[in-house]
Every structure is written in C-alpha cells, then in structure tokens.
Amino acid sequence: MDLHDQLKKLFPDHEPLPEEKPEETPHELFVQKEPMICKYERRNGKPTTVIEGYEGSDDDFRLLAKELKTRLSVGGSFKDGAIILQGDYRDKIMALLKEKGFKVKRVGG
C-alpha cells in the first residue's frame, strides 16, 4: 500500500497540492579582469597548489573550490580567501579556469 493511499484512507476529502518545481538557473561566477594567482608550495613536506586573487564573493569562490576538487578528485580546503589543493595540479587547474573564462598567472616553479 502506497503512502498516498494510506493518507487517502485517513483523510478522504483532502486534496493534495499541485507540485511546483522551482526553476533552477545556473549560478554564474564573477569573472574578473585581473588574473588569479596559481602557485605551488610545500607545506609540511607535501606539495600543495594555492589559488588566490579572486575578487568576487566568498560564496562564489567556495563553489569554484568545490568544483575544482571534484573535477580533479583531490582533497583541499578554502581558507582566508585562498583555495588550497593537495598535490601539484597547476597545469590542470589553469586549463580548467581558462575554460571558465578566468585569467590565471602561474607563480613559482
């Protein structure tokens, strides 16, 4: 027996509300004119890639960090206005950001 059938037995004269699906608009990231900085660092002896210099809102930068982490299948975090990714992925990150329309500057090594 379905849940709707059970509810119909309990409340025979109840009419369910029509389901409205909200329109989802894709979120547009703020594309800036100044280049973002993609640099390589070693933290605690492990290679990390740091992306800095985004001028938009922190929420947009967090979305970008999440997308980069999932596309590259790596761990990382967003701290103090910078995306920190585990490993040296500067070339791949720069290619992904250029696809999105960002200007990227490679720093260090």
C-alpha positions as CSV (number, residue, x, y, z in Angstrom):
1,M,0.0,0.0,0.0
2,D,1.3,3.4,-1.1
3,L,1.7,6.3,1.3
4,H,-0.8,8.3,-0.8
5,D,-3.3,5.5,-0.4
6,Q,-2.8,5.4,3.4
7,L,-3.3,9.2,3.6
8,K,-6.4,9.0,1.4
9,K,-7.9,6.4,3.8
10,L,-7.2,8.7,6.8
11,F,-8.3,11.9,5.1
12,P,-10.8,11.0,2.4
13,D,-11.8,14.6,1.4
14,H,-8.2,16.0,1.4
15,E,-6.9,17.3,-2.0
16,P,-3.1,17.3,-2.4
17,L,-1.5,20.5,-3.5
18,P,-0.1,20.5,-7.1
19,E,3.6,20.1,-7.1
20,E,5.5,23.1,-8.3
21,K,9.1,22.7,-9.3
22,P,11.2,25.8,-8.8
23,E,13.1,26.9,-11.9
24,E,16.8,26.4,-11.4
25,T,19.0,28.9,-13.0
26,P,22.7,28.0,-13.3
27,H,24.9,30.1,-11.0
28,E,27.2,32.4,-12.8
29,L,30.6,33.1,-11.3
30,F,32.0,36.6,-11.3
31,V,34.8,36.7,-14.0
32,Q,37.3,39.3,-13.1
33,K,39.8,41.2,-15.3
34,E,42.8,40.7,-13.0
35,P,44.5,37.3,-13.2
36,M,44.1,34.8,-10.3
37,I,47.4,33.5,-9.0
38,C,48.1,29.8,-9.1
39,K,51.2,28.9,-7.1
40,Y,53.0,25.8,-5.8
41,E,54.1,25.4,-2.2
42,R,55.4,22.7,0.0
43,R,53.6,22.5,3.3
44,N,54.8,20.1,5.9
45,G,56.9,18.4,3.2
46,K,53.8,17.8,1.0
47,P,53.1,19.5,-2.4
48,T,50.1,21.9,-2.4
49,T,48.6,24.2,-5.0
50,V,47.3,27.5,-3.8
51,I,44.9,29.7,-5.8
52,E,44.5,33.3,-4.7
53,G,43.3,36.6,-6.0
54,Y,39.6,36.2,-6.6
55,E,37.7,39.5,-6.4
56,G,34.2,38.1,-6.2
57,S,32.2,36.9,-3.2
58,D,33.5,34.2,-0.9
59,D,30.5,32.0,-1.7
60,D,31.4,32.0,-5.4
61,F,35.0,31.2,-4.6
62,R,33.8,28.3,-2.4
63,L,31.7,26.9,-5.3
64,L,34.8,27.2,-7.5
65,A,36.9,25.3,-4.9
66,K,34.3,22.6,-4.7
67,E,34.1,22.2,-8.4
68,L,37.9,22.0,-8.8
69,K,38.2,19.4,-6.0
70,T,35.6,17.2,-7.6
71,R,36.9,17.6,-11.2
72,L,40.5,16.8,-10.1
73,S,39.4,14.2,-7.5
74,V,41.7,15.7,-4.8
75,G,41.3,16.9,-1.3
76,G,41.6,20.5,-0.3
77,S,40.1,23.4,1.5
78,F,39.1,27.1,1.3
79,K,40.8,29.3,3.9
80,D,41.4,33.0,4.2
81,G,40.4,33.8,0.6
82,A,42.5,31.0,-0.9
83,I,41.8,27.6,-2.3
84,I,44.4,25.0,-1.1
85,L,44.5,21.8,-3.0
86,Q,46.6,18.7,-2.2
87,G,49.2,18.0,-4.9
88,D,50.8,19.8,-7.8
89,Y,47.9,20.4,-10.3
90,R,48.8,23.8,-11.6
91,D,48.6,22.9,-15.3
92,K,45.2,21.2,-15.0
93,I,43.8,23.9,-12.7
94,M,45.0,26.6,-15.1
95,A,43.3,24.8,-18.1
96,L,40.0,24.4,-16.2
97,L,40.0,28.0,-15.1
98,K,40.7,29.2,-18.6
99,E,37.8,27.2,-19.9
100,K,35.6,29.1,-17.5
101,G,36.9,32.5,-18.7
102,F,39.3,33.3,-15.9
103,K,42.8,34.7,-16.4
104,V,45.4,32.8,-14.5
105,K,49.0,33.6,-13.7
106,R,51.5,30.8,-12.8
107,V,53.8,31.7,-9.9
108,G,56.7,29.7,-8.5
109,G,58.5,26.9,-10.3
